[in-house]
Amino acid sequence: MNGMNKAVVGAVFGIALIYSVLSLMLTVQELLDTGIVTLMLFAPNGDALGIDLAEYLSPITGLYPDLIDTITGLISSDPEMVKNISLALVIVGFVLSAAGMATKPSLEVAGTENPAEYMWTHRPKATAKALGAPWGLLTACYRKHKALVILPIILLPLYIPWSIMMTLAMVIPFAIVKGVTSVRMRSAAKKERKDYESSTHYAVCPKCKRNFERPKIRCKCGLELDYPVPNVYGIKKHTCNNGHPIPCVSGKRSELRTICPYCGSDIETREAIPISIAMVGAVGSGKTTLMLASVKSITQMGRTRDVSVEAVTPGISKNAVAAKDVVAKSAPGELDSECMFIRSRTLQDREIIFNDISGQEYEAKENKILFEEFFTYSDGIIFTFDPIALKRQGRGATPTEVFESFHYMYTQINGISPSKVNSVPMAVVATKNDVMNPKLKDEDVRQFLIDNGQNGFVKVLESLFSNVRYFAVNSTGDDCVSAAKPVWWIVGESDQELYKAVPIE
């Protein structure tokens, strides 16, 4: 049981026990003074500290003294011995009721569907379980072995009045504690929801490519739990059924081990704001090299601004970036997304996600794989083409052919009309500019396409995408800062704060 639950249980049970102990002390004092068992209720009134319940509930409370008298009469007729036996029976009855509060059924908070401990006040049937705690011996024995329940049933007459008293003494404190907890929980949940929606928005799995509001988490003990937010499992932290604490406050969950709720893969989200970029281009057009060169440039520029950039997927690792000039062609089929995180002291964590598939997938063919998750949540698209191959009219798909194939997939996946104008930023990038002679400038790329037979491509592209910009980049060698410009332009279109934090020059 977590600390908050212990405090709540201690408060509610403590109040009930203190009140019942005071009533017990009055009952014992009356027994010692008169030798008669009289149930006393602690209720200060003038000079008196308690009231005799027999005066108000004699048909019920009279049964208890009669039972004690019957038992003691069977054991002894000596007045002093009878008094001592009566005292022992009264105390035993009280202890049995108090012991019921310490049983597992009274305290259990384990979750089932989500293996995190409930808040004690908000577990299923919490009110009935809390008020039934003084009767906990019955439930505990029954769960242990059905035959054992006969023992607390036999002893039931001894602790009925004390269990009733403790139950009544818990009604008000339990209602207050549950009400306060509910108000705090709703307030914390509302704030957390607002913070999450204004920052993180959603998360993405690089394995199955699906996006979702929140991932699941895996505790260090291996239990798989829902993402921790302020709810019935805790306000500031959750506790798994094995007792491990898990923070559920924004800003303290970034180091949690997260997993995809769809495919179950281990992923990293860090509550970072995701910016998803789709790479489109023919075979050999330089998509992958451009991606690696941009990661290198963004990392280098970030260091000058005290911004850390961390690639967490192998496709854009340090080794992959170092070998960017000799990168192999992307394998056909669906590939994992490549992810990197950007962090600074003054900036909410960001995640840049590259979705890069082989240029073969943009070739005209029947039974085309749609790769649905690549284009359903893109913040921008980078369309690459090889200007040397285009100028020499070499083999391979032209920009027109690649765009037609891409646009077919894009409209099919998103369920939109082929004629619908889209506002997603589209960066058209002429790669391999280092070997062009003369080199292209950004402002030359559009005209270069027109001059090399792609006037139709330019017109169709600009009629279907309202936010188009052209770039000429160099992705190879050490001087590859230009490769980051189309990436950072897309970043700037959706996230000006990050764009200004790491200016790409």
N, C-alpha and C positions, 0 to 999 in steps of 0.2 A: 504494500500500500504506500502511495507516495505521500510526501510531506503535507500537502494541502488536505488530502483526505484524512490523514492522522489528526490534523488540527481540527477539522470539522467534526469528526467522530468524537474527539476528545471534548469538544465544547458541548455538543448535544448530549452525549452520554454522561459527561461530567455533571452537567446541570441536573439531569434526572437522578443521578446517583447521589449527589450532594443533598438534594431535596429528600430523597428516600432515606438516606442515612439519618438526617435530622428527624424524620418521622419514626425511624427505627429506634433512635435514642430515646425519644419520648415514650415509645411503646415499652422499651426495656425498663425505663425509669418507673413507669406506672406498674409494671409487673413486679419490680423489686420492692416498691412501696406497699402494694396491696396484695401481691401474690396472685393476682388475677390477670389473665391475658386480655388486654384491651387495645384494639387497634387505634393508634393515635395518628392524626394528620397534622403535620407541621403547618400551623396557620396562626401566627402571633395575633393576639387580640387582647389588648389591655395588659393585664398581668399574666395572662395565660399564653403559653407558647404553642399550644396545640389544641385540637378539638377531638373529642371522642366520636369516632365514626358511628358507633352504635346508636348515638342519639339521632342520627339522620338516616342511617342505612341498617337498622337493626336486623331486618330479616336476612340480609346478606352477610353483614359483618359478624352477626352472632354465630354463624356456622363455624367460623374459624376458631374462636375460643372454645366452642363445644368440641371441635375436633382435637384440639390440644389437650383439653381436659380428659377426653376419652382415652387418648394414647397414654397420658401420664398415669391415669387411673389403672391402666392395665399393668403398669410397671411398678408403681409404688404408691403407698398411701401416706408416706411421711411427708408433711407439709414442706419442709425444707428441700427434700429430694424432688418433690413435685415442682417446686419453684425452679430448681436448677434444670430439670428436664424440660420444663416449659420454655425456659430461657434458651436452651440449646436448640429446641425445635423452631423457635421464632427466628433465631439467627441462621440456622440451616436453610430455612425457607427463603430468607433474604439473599443468602449467598447463592442459592440455586437460580434465583431470578437474575442477580447480577452476573452470574457465570454465563447465562444465556446471551448476554451482550458480547461476550468475548468469543463466541463460536463462529465458525467459518461462514455459515449462512447469513449471520448478522453483519459481517464485515466484508464479504466478498464483493469485489469490484471488477473482476476479470471480464474483458470483452470476449466475444465469440467471433462474430463476423469480422471485426477489426480487433486484433489481439492487443488492444491497449486498455489500461484500466479506466473504467468509468469514474467520473466524479461521484462520490458516495451519495450525494443528494440527487443525482440524475441518472443513476443506473435504472434498468427496467424495474418497474413497480417499487421505486425507491421509498415512497411513503409507507406502503404496507410493510416492506422489509424492515424499515427503521423502527416503526412503532411496534412491530412484532419481535424486536430483538430480545426483550425480557423473557420471551417464550422460546428462545433459540435452542434450548436443550431438546425440545421435542423434534425440531427439524433436523438438528445435528445428529441425534441418535437414529432417526429414521433413515437419513442418508448413509450413515455408517453401516447399519444393518437393520432391516425392518423389525426384527425381533427385539432389538435394543430399545425401541420406543416404549416398551412396557415399563421400563424403569422410571423415566420422567413422568409417565402417566400415573404410576403408583404414588409418586411424590408430589403430584400436581396440587393436591389440597394444601400442602404446606406453603407453596409459593404463589398460589393464585392471587392473594391480596397484594403481595409485593409486586408481582408482575403488572397487575392492573395499575397500581400506583406509579410505577416507573413509566409505563406506557403513557399515562395521562400527563406525567411530568415532562415528557419529551415533545408533546404536540406543539406547544408554542415555540420553544427554541428551534425545533426542526423546521417549522414553517418560516421562521425568520431567516435562518441560515440558508434555506433553499431559495427564498425570495431574493436575498442579497446576492447569492451566487448566480442566480438567473440574470439579474440586472447586469452584473459585472461581465458575465459570459456574452450576453447580447451586445454590450457596448464594445468589448474587445473584438468580437467577431465582425462587427460593423466596421470598426477602424481597420482591422486587418484586411478585410475585403476591399475597402477603399484604397489602401496603400498598394495592395497587390494589383488591382486593376489599373492603377495609375502608373505602375512601374513595369512589372514583369509581363503582364498580359497572358502569356501562355508559354509552354515549353515544347521542345521538339525532340523526337527520338532520332538519332542519326542512323539507327539500324533499320527500323521499319518505316521511317520518314513521317510518321503520323504526328500531328500536333495535338496537344491536349492542355486543358487548363492547369492541372497539377499532376506531377508524377506520384508514384508511390514511393515509399522508403523501405530500406532494409536495415533493421536494427543490428547492432554488433553481435547480438545473440542469434541472428538469422531470421527472426520473425519479420514477416512482411506486413507493413501497416499502411493505412491511408496517410496522405500527406498531413502533417500536424498543423491544425489551425485551431483557434479558440472555439471550443465546442464542449459537448458533454464528456469529453475525455480529458479536459483540462483547459485552463485559461492561459497560463504562461508556459506550461510544459505538459507534455503527456508522459506517461510511464507505461512501458510495455508490460505484458503479463509476467515477464521475468524480472521486472523491477528496474529496468534501465531507463533513465530520464531522457526525454527527447524534447528539445525546445520547440515551441509553436508560435514564436513571436518573430515578425519580420526582422531581418537583419541578423538573426542568430541561427538561421536554419541553413545557411549557405554551405556548411560543411557536411550536411547530412548525405548519407549514401542513398542516392535516388535510383529508381528503376522505372522503366517504361510500363505503364499500366496495361498496354496492349500486348507487347511481345515479351515482357519480363526481362529485357536486357538491362545490364548495368549502364547507366548513363550519368552525365554530369549536367546539372542545370544551374546550380548556384544562385537561383532566383535572379538570374541575369535577364535583362531585356533582350529578346532574340531579334536579330536582323537577318533575314533569310534571302540569299542571293542565288538565283538559278543561272547556271552556265550553259550557253547554247552555242553550237558551232559545228562545222564539218570536221571530219577526221583530219587531224594534222593542222587544224587552224590555230592551235596554241592555247586552248582553254586552260588545261592543267598547268602549263608553264606560267600563264598569266596569274592564275590563282596563287601559285607558290611564290612568284615574284612579289605579288601584292602583300602576302603575309610577311615576307622578309622586310619590305619597305615600311609597312605599318609598325612592325616590331622595332625597327631601328628608329623611326621617328618618335615612337612612344617613349623610348628611353630618354630622349631629349626633353620630354615634358613630364617626367616622373610618372609615367603611365606604364603599367606592366601588361604585356601581351603574352598569353599562354595558349599554345596549341595543344589540344587534348586528344586529338585523333591522329593516327599514324600517317595519314595521307598528307598532312601539312606539318609534320614533326620537323625538328631541326635537321635531321638527316635527309628528309625528303626535300626540304628547302635548299640544303647545300647541294643536292644533286639535280636541281631544277633544270639545268641546261641540257641534261641528257635523260630527261624523264621519258619513260615508255608510254606508248599510246594507251589510253584508258581501255580496259577490258569491256566488252559488250555486256549488257545486262544491268541490273540494278546494283549500284554501289552505295556504300555507307556515305552519309553526309560527313563533311569535314567541318570541325568546330573549333573556334578559338575564343577565349575570354579576354576581355579588356577591363582592367581595374585601375582605379586611382583612389586617393584619399577623399577626393571631393566628388567622385562620380559613382553613381549607381552602376553595378557591374553590367556589362554588355556581353552578348554572345553573338558572334558573326558566324553564320552557317552557310557553307557553300554546298550547293547541290550540283554535282558534276557527273554527267553521264557521257558515255562514248558518243562520238560523232556518228557512229554507225546507226545509232537509234534515230537519227534525223534523216536517214536515207529513205527514199520512197520504197515501200514494200508492203505486202499484204499482212494482215493479222498483226498490226503494229502494237507493240507494248506501250501502254499509255503512261506508266510511271506516275500514277495519280497524285501521290503525295509531294512530288517535286514542285508542282505549280499551283497548288491550292492556297498556299499562304506566302507566296514570294513577295518580298518588299522591293525587289528590283530584279532585272534580267540583264545579263551581260551577253551580248551577241558578238561572237568573234569571227573574223575572217582573215585569211592569209592574202595580203595584198600582192605578194610576188606571184602566187599561184593564179590569182585572178588576172593579173596583168599579162601573164604568159599563157593564159587560157589552158592551164594544166588540168590534169585529171582531178576528179573529186567533185563533190556537189558545190554548186554556186550558192552565194548568199540567198538568191531567190528561191532555189530549191530547198535549202535548209529552212528558210523562214516559212515556206508553205507547209512543210512537214511539222515544224514546231507549232505553228499557229493552229493547225488541225488538232494536235494533241491538246493544246492550251484551251481551246474552246470546248472540246469534248469533255475534258476533265472538269472544267468549271461550269459546264452547262450553260454557256452563253452563246449568243448569236455570232456567227462568223463575221458579221458586219459591225458588231458592237465596238465602240471606241473605248480603249482601256487607258486608265490613268497610271498604271504601274510604270515606274521609271525604266526606260529601255536604253542601255548604253551600247552603242554600236562601236566595236573596237577593231581597228586595224593593227594586227600584231606584227611581230618581226620587223619593226621599224628600223632596227639597228642595221639591217642589211639592205634597206631601201636606198636608192640613189636616184634622185635626191630624197632625203627623208621627208616624211609627211608631217605636217602640223595638224593639230586637232581640227582646225577650221578647213583643212584641205580634204578631209576624209569623205565628206558627203559628195563633193564634186568628183573625187577620185572614183567613187562607186558609179556615178553617172557616166563618167568618161569611159569606163570599162564595162559597159553593157548592163549595168544594174539600175538603170533609171526606174524601171518598173518596181524593183525591190524597194527603192527609196520612197516612191510614191505610195505603194501599198502599206509599207511600214508606218509612214507618217500619217496615213489616213486611219490606221487602226490603233496606233499608240500616240497619245497626245503629248507625252513627255519623253522626247527622244534627244539624245546628245551623242556626239561623235567624238571618238578619241583615237589617237595614234600612239602606240606604246612600244617600249622596248622591254622585253621580259627576261632577256638573257644577260649574262655578265654581271658585273658589280653595280653598274649604273642602271637600275631598274625601278627607280622611284615612280616613273610615269605609269608603271603597271598598276600602281595602287590608286591612280586617279579615278578610273571608272568605278572601282569599288567604293571609294570614299565619296564620290558624287552621289551614289545610291544611298550611302549612309546618311549624307546630309539631307537628302530628300525626306527621310523619315525620322532623323534624330539629330537636330541641330546642336544639341548639347555635346554629344560625342564628336560630331564633326568639328566643332570649334576646339575641343580639348586636344585633338591631335591633328593639327593642320598638315596636310600633305603638300609639300612644295615641289 
